[in-house]
């Protein structure tokens, strides 16, 4: 990117109208991918000059234990519902989860899910990192996921969505193919980098369960209806990508998982959805360029 | 391209607690589905635990160490919030007591100990109806967090338990911190004070034991009236619908689960909201899978199976 410039220079303008039509495998009109964030938040992380990890003095009991619910209870509840309706996961992984709770990572692997990096911990922020430091977390991510799962990560979602001006250049240099950090489009789009080839894949803030429940204050049933409406429109338009970004400690709560399952059941039964993983979407898009 | 000057300390990329299990030593990791199943009384699958927060807010907030949710908001004197909160102790709580009697529900009342001195009639009405008293600090200035001196925290816990014991004749065995906020030493202080279980950690849906022997009975804040109605601004009808959806899901998980209904008199017991809770309680109490239980009963049943 152009560091310090008003336009960061991430991509060229490309109007949605009159684009080359993208057709997904099997003639499907909307590629639907589910992105569970499998995370580890530290109870007592070191301070970062630009962002506080917790709202309260450590230990922030509710903040920490709410997120710990994922790794004790709700990961399996969420994952079972996804598997039941044929949705694989593309995991946004705090790679230190491979050390802390390898049982959770192993469960995702057995289900055939794809892993990409969401940093080391979701309580370590990238702002102000030197190039060497940022290289270290990328190399750590590649090595840790490879050792734990046998997979080579192909994508990146910055830890807690924290970046430097060089993050995208660096992940592309290391051979990563997609970023989930840019929200400018409903289709896969090329991203400008210094070296390497990088695309943006639509992740989503707007239908992210965190936004649904804590920014827009939706009830569980309202959130499920939101997913259905988002899907319906994107499937009508065609060549689109719909991501459902999740956190088990939110979507896997007992009052939310039932309505969420109904949304998955609806999307799976519609017939126009390609239920797939992030890397497969990038491959299918690349093949049509 | 030149990089900006490095300002991030090299130790920021060191991870001394990156290891199997947690980055703390308070409790062990385990996944709920891998544990020995729990069976509730009469083989019911869902223990429905009604827990009421009974709170008295001094009109003079002390902010030591922090201001409790629901506390005073305007410049002194904040009649608006002082009285709107105290409404719960005069009017709202009696609506709840009637609703519990009508549904045949025994609840846990997480009670500020000064309530027992200020409103002895109320506490006598709660105890005589067979409900459980859980210690809930002294009053809503009695918050706990790192930064509160350990001696002050120890004294706060002792004062709460002593006052409630004096008023009710029974020393509470359960503890709920204000805003579920603890310091690093709270679990040890509670254990040494003779507390059997706390309700502060929301990471599970069954009781579990801290390494020091204290039991945690999770009181899910996501399912509370404060979260759903006050924070997320949803209606009482939506709250009730969400509890029904939660119950149905938990009942489908076959082995013992807990549905905590955490309600606050000044929130849920307003005239236009209480009806939704009354209907919910009658409906849940009639479900064949439901065991309406207090926190203490759930702990007894769970512990006997460990």
Interface residues (C-beta under 8 A of the other chain):
Chain A: X3 X40 X42 X43 X44 X46 X48 X49 X56 X57 X58 X59 X61 X62 X64 X65 X66 X68 X69 X71 X72 X73 X76 X96 X99 X100 X101 X102 X103 X120 X121 X124 X127 X128 X129 X130 X131 X133 X136 X137 X166 X213 X214 X217 X219 X220 X221 X253 X254 X255 X256 X257 X258 X259
Chain B: X1 X3 X4 X6 X7 X8 X9 X10 X11 X12 X13 X15 X17 X18 X19 X20 X21 X22 X23 X24 X29 X30 X31 X32 X33 X65 X66 X145 X146 X147 X177 X179 X180 X181 X182 X183 X184 X200 X201 X202 X203 X204 X205 X220 X221 X222 X223 X231 X232 X233 X234 X238 X241 X242 X243 X245 X246 X247 X248 X249 X250 X257 X259
